[in-house]
Amino acid sequence: MSGYIQEDLSPEELAHRARLASSIAGSVRDLIDATVRTEVDEADIDEARRLIEAATAILRKDQLPGPFGIRFNTDGTKRSWGNAVLGRRNPIAPPVVLHHEPDVSWTEVELGAAYEGPAGLVHGGVLALILDQLLGSTAEYQQVPGMTGTLTVRYRKATPLGRIRGEARVDRVDGVKTFVTGTISVDGKVTAEAEGIFILPKWARGDKSDVLRRSVGEG
Ligand SMILES: CCCCCCCC(=O)SCCNC(=O)CCNC(=O)[C@H](O)C(C)(C)COP(=O)(O)OP(=O)(O)OC[C@H]1O[C@@H](n2cnc3c(N)ncnc32)[C@H](O)[C@@H]1OP(=O)(O)O
């Protein structure tokens, strides 16, 4: 599969790149929120656009030919910094930070104005996005990785913008299929429930390399 890259970076170089990635993505994330909520006049919009276009031109001076992909390092770490949910480099990622415990994986994340659907509420597609990643990464953490075959979400009540908590657990494994369940909650009350079926694709089955199996997901 293309887009899976093996690298050999020192811990210092990794830490340096992590700092750079988080700092630029954080600034752009702030810019997105400022753009959604700005009330300034046309002159200020024009000036802001000029500065943003200048910043874009600087970043375009040296670009990857395509997306970031998934990068493995010789120290065993994996970077999916372009990921739409977790990506350290990706300003449209909230970003979600996952915590894995023996039986449960969870995240707590603040969703601001950029994630609005109904007035003041989180967009249902954004909740599905986060659940997809959370459930899929839970399967991966439990050593039964797969690509999303089916994701079912039941929206039980509206989810206000602000801090949300996601939790997921592997329910059962049936051959190449892993069934994972999860919830989104606010202030201890569940607002959405999900079940995901994650399937180890044919190309990663059998005696394929460990790297290939670890490459299945995006977490
Ligand atoms: C770290 C991980 C983080 C992951 C979070 C992010 C996840 C993603 O966004 S992944 C991207 C979205 N998903 C995709 O692009 C997947 C696209 N689909 C595919 O690649 C394939 O159809 C795939 C992998 C789902 C199924 O693979 P394939 O090799 O065709 O499966 P196949 O051998 O035919 O079937 C295996 C079993 O799965 C079942 N199955 C196949 N497709 C599905 C499906 N979509 N839903 C449910 N079950 C299915 C089959 O019935 C079969 O069951 P059984 O073993 O009981 O007979």
PDBQT file of the ligand as one rigid body, heavy atoms in Angstrom, charges set to zero:
ROOT
HETATM    1  C1  LIG A 301      -6.145   2.864  13.830  1.00  0.00    +0.000 C 
HETATM    2  C2  LIG A 301      -7.462   2.607  13.167  1.00  0.00    +0.000 C 
HETATM    3  C3  LIG A 301      -8.282   3.852  13.058  1.00  0.00    +0.000 C 
HETATM    4  C4  LIG A 301      -9.385   3.647  12.105  1.00  0.00    +0.000 C 
HETATM    5  C5  LIG A 301     -10.312   4.829  12.114  1.00  0.00    +0.000 C 
HETATM    6  C6  LIG A 301     -10.532   5.343  10.755  1.00  0.00    +0.000 C 
HETATM    7  C7  LIG A 301     -11.128   4.271   9.933  1.00  0.00    +0.000 C 
HETATM    8  C8  LIG A 301     -11.387   4.675   8.563  1.00  0.00    +0.000 C 
HETATM    9  O1  LIG A 301     -11.766   5.760   8.251  1.00  0.00    +0.000 OA
HETATM   10  S1  LIG A 301     -11.102   3.475   7.429  1.00  0.00    +0.000 SA
HETATM   11  C9  LIG A 301     -11.724   4.256   5.955  1.00  0.00    +0.000 C 
HETATM   12  C10 LIG A 301     -13.154   3.924   5.693  1.00  0.00    +0.000 C 
HETATM   13  N1  LIG A 301     -13.300   2.533   5.379  1.00  0.00    +0.000 N 
HETATM   14  C11 LIG A 301     -12.926   2.045   4.177  1.00  0.00    +0.000 C 
HETATM   15  O2  LIG A 301     -12.412   2.744   3.303  1.00  0.00    +0.000 OA
HETATM   16  C12 LIG A 301     -13.128   0.577   3.961  1.00  0.00    +0.000 C 
HETATM   17  C13 LIG A 301     -13.449   0.269   2.513  1.00  0.00    +0.000 C 
HETATM   18  N2  LIG A 301     -13.842  -1.135   2.392  1.00  0.00    +0.000 N 
HETATM   19  C14 LIG A 301     -12.881  -2.093   2.311  1.00  0.00    +0.000 C 
HETATM   20  O3  LIG A 301     -11.667  -1.845   2.216  1.00  0.00    +0.000 OA
HETATM   21  C15 LIG A 301     -13.348  -3.520   2.346  1.00  0.00    +0.000 C 
HETATM   22  O4  LIG A 301     -14.642  -3.592   1.812  1.00  0.00    +0.000 OA
HETATM   23  C16 LIG A 301     -13.362  -4.066   3.793  1.00  0.00    +0.000 C 
HETATM   24  C17 LIG A 301     -11.947  -4.016   4.380  1.00  0.00    +0.000 C 
HETATM   25  C18 LIG A 301     -14.309  -3.282   4.712  1.00  0.00    +0.000 C 
HETATM   26  C19 LIG A 301     -13.849  -5.501   3.761  1.00  0.00    +0.000 C 
HETATM   27  O5  LIG A 301     -12.765  -6.237   3.249  1.00  0.00    +0.000 OA
HETATM   28  P1  LIG A 301     -12.976  -7.474   2.342  1.00  0.00    +0.000 P 
HETATM   29  O6  LIG A 301     -11.633  -8.050   2.104  1.00  0.00    +0.000 OA
HETATM   30  O7  LIG A 301     -13.799  -7.105   1.159  1.00  0.00    +0.000 OA
HETATM   31  O8  LIG A 301     -13.846  -8.393   3.311  1.00  0.00    +0.000 OA
HETATM   32  P2  LIG A 301     -14.398  -9.827   2.992  1.00  0.00    +0.000 P 
HETATM   33  O9  LIG A 301     -13.271 -10.808   3.058  1.00  0.00    +0.000 OA
HETATM   34  O10 LIG A 301     -15.224  -9.807   1.756  1.00  0.00    +0.000 OA
HETATM   35  O11 LIG A 301     -15.354 -10.014   4.236  1.00  0.00    +0.000 OA
HETATM   36  C20 LIG A 301     -14.844 -10.349   5.523  1.00  0.00    +0.000 C 
HETATM   37  C21 LIG A 301     -16.026 -10.389   6.456  1.00  0.00    +0.000 C 
HETATM   38  O12 LIG A 301     -16.464  -9.038   6.681  1.00  0.00    +0.000 OA
HETATM   39  C22 LIG A 301     -17.858  -8.898   6.300  1.00  0.00    +0.000 C 
HETATM   40  N3  LIG A 301     -17.972  -7.580   5.677  1.00  0.00    +0.000 N 
HETATM   41  C23 LIG A 301     -17.438  -7.155   4.513  1.00  0.00    +0.000 A 
HETATM   42  N4  LIG A 301     -17.697  -5.856   4.313  1.00  0.00    +0.000 NA
HETATM   43  C24 LIG A 301     -18.404  -5.446   5.394  1.00  0.00    +0.000 A 
HETATM   44  C25 LIG A 301     -18.944  -4.194   5.777  1.00  0.00    +0.000 A 
HETATM   45  N5  LIG A 301     -18.783  -3.095   5.008  1.00  0.00    +0.000 N 
HETATM   46  N6  LIG A 301     -19.599  -4.107   6.951  1.00  0.00    +0.000 NA
HETATM   47  C26 LIG A 301     -19.759  -5.194   7.738  1.00  0.00    +0.000 A 
HETATM   48  N7  LIG A 301     -19.250  -6.425   7.424  1.00  0.00    +0.000 NA
HETATM   49  C27 LIG A 301     -18.598  -6.538   6.258  1.00  0.00    +0.000 A 
HETATM   50  C28 LIG A 301     -18.116 -10.023   5.325  1.00  0.00    +0.000 C 
HETATM   51  O13 LIG A 301     -19.475 -10.381   5.319  1.00  0.00    +0.000 OA
HETATM   52  C29 LIG A 301     -17.252 -11.124   5.913  1.00  0.00    +0.000 C 
HETATM   53  O14 LIG A 301     -17.894 -11.678   7.027  1.00  0.00    +0.000 OA
HETATM   54  P3  LIG A 301     -17.761 -13.263   7.350  1.00  0.00    +0.000 P 
HETATM   55  O15 LIG A 301     -16.277 -13.474   7.666  1.00  0.00    +0.000 OA
HETATM   56  O16 LIG A 301     -18.638 -13.463   8.545  1.00  0.00    +0.000 OA
HETATM   57  O17 LIG A 301     -18.187 -13.974   6.124  1.00  0.00    +0.000 OA
ENDROOT
TORSDOF 0
